[in-house]
Amino acid sequence: RMNNKLTYIALAAIICAPLVALAGSPEEDYESARAALQKLKADPAKRKLRTNWSKIATRLVELADAHKGSEVAPRALFTAGELFRELRKVTLSPHDLEDALTNYGRVAAEYPQSPLADDALYYKALLLQDVKSDRPAACGVLGALLGTYAAGDKAPKAKKLAEGCPPPAQKPAAAAP
């Protein structure tokens, strides 16, 4: 009977752990996840284990999902994108690449007014071009970035990266009535 109680306690702890991890304010939770990421980066032994990275990424995405529309959400998604971009360099996993692309894409799609939206599109285009070798997809993302965020801080780098891309497709003019 003692084993059954311990099993239930352990199960409850596993189920409740994500809720406890998000117990503070959104800003506190974000800063806690960032601090955990910095600590992980500073520990060569822990850096080698994908599960350590994955736990932090999960915290960041859960934080963004729990606080949709907040100022913290795009920062959490962007940081998750950065985490997966960095992790992909170590693991060379296509899953980490896709997770980076997804999180960067979510920043721009869900938070287009965020100051990180153009950064997210820039890094997404960079990954598409340099890692996936998908220049047409990268050009499409760069076109969206330059069309929406021409005055953004990443626009100069995006223009340089977009050299040689075909011009974005023009929408046909509406016929006169």
Residue pairs with C-beta under 8 A, 6 or more apart in sequence:
18 58
18 59
18 62
21 29
21 59
21 62
22 29
22 59
22 62
22 63
22 66
23 29
24 32
26 63
26 66
26 67
26 70
26 72
26 73
27 72
29 59
29 63
29 72
30 60
30 63
30 72
30 75
30 76
30 79
33 56
33 59
33 60
33 63
33 76
33 79
34 79
36 56
36 59
37 56
37 79
37 83
40 46
40 47
40 52
40 53
40 56
41 47
46 52
47 53
47 90
48 90
50 87
50 91
53 83
53 87
56 83
57 80
57 83
57 84
57 87
57 99
60 76
60 77
60 79
60 80
60 83
61 76
61 77
61 80
61 103
63 72
63 73
63 76
64 72
64 73
64 74
64 76
64 77
64 80
64 106
65 73
67 73
67 76
68 110
73 110
73 111
74 107
74 110
74 111
74 114
74 116
74 117
75 114
75 116
77 103
77 104
77 106
77 107
77 110
77 111
77 120
78 103
78 104
78 107
78 116
78 119
78 120
80 99
80 103
81 99
81 100
81 101
81 102
81 103
81 104
81 107
81 120
81 123
81 124
82 100
82 123
84 96
84 97
84 99
84 100
84 103
85 100
85 123
85 127
87 93
87 96
88 96
88 97
88 100
88 131
97 127
97 131
97 132
100 123
100 124
100 127
101 124
101 127
101 128
103 120
104 120
104 121
104 123
104 124
104 127
105 120
105 124
107 114
107 116
107 117
107 119
107 120
108 117
108 118
108 120
108 121
108 124
108 144
111 117
112 148
117 148
117 149
117 152
118 145
118 148
118 149
118 152
118 153
118 154
118 155
118 158
119 152
119 153
119 154
121 141
121 142
121 144
121 145
121 149
121 154
121 158
122 142
122 145
122 154
122 157
122 158
122 161
124 141
125 138
125 139
125 141
125 142
125 145
125 158
125 161
126 138
126 161
128 134
128 135
128 137
128 138
128 141
129 135
129 138
129 161
135 165
138 161
138 165
139 162
139 165
139 166
142 158
142 161
142 162
142 165
143 162
143 165
143 167
143 168
145 152
145 154
145 155
145 158
146 155
146 158
146 159
146 162
147 168
149 155
